[in-house]
Amino acid sequence: MTTQASVNPWWAALTVWAVVNAVNLLQAAGFLSRLRAGDRAINHALGYVILAMAVPAAMALFALVRAGAGWLHWAGLVVFLLFLALMLMVDYARPVEFRAPRRPGILVPYLTLFFSAILLMGLPMFRLDRALWLITIATTALLLGAMVLAMRKGVG
């Protein structure tokens, strides 16, 4: 694998890449499941897998910070872990319905943290490995397409 820039440790950068793409694919599957099932039950179950992404994300964050990697390599992980903390609270520990009816006080930070994490975790790969970055672009497009489709069908 040829890199156009470098970061140490490389395994941590690949872990960030794996996390962002796994989240994109899991959430896309969650949105698409809503079309079939008409509810969020499968999406809710997939959320547990997304929550489990905290483990590799925290390991990569620790390794990147310890190695002195630039802030852009680990900022997305910090935002992602903050998102997971909010998700854990409002979707699992003390569930609050904030999507319908909309509760902007929860929905805005939730979506801001989620999409900021996706952007910030995916961005470093642009300089590290364009082929891997293009995969992230594809999974992000899939996520956005699934989200728009679910919203149009009234189950977003």
HELIX and SHEET records of a PDB file:
HELIX    1   1 TRP A   10  ALA A   37  1                                  28    
HELIX    2   2 ALA A   41  ALA A   52  1                                  12    
HELIX    3   3 ALA A   54  ARG A   66  1                                  13    
HELIX    4   4 TRP A   71  MET A   87  1                                  17    
HELIX    5   5 LEU A   88  ALA A   93  3                                   6    
HELIX    6   6 PRO A  104  GLY A  122  1                                  19    
HELIX    7   7 MET A  125  LEU A  128  1                                   4    
HELIX    8   8 ARG A  130  ARG A  152  1                                  23    
END                                                                             
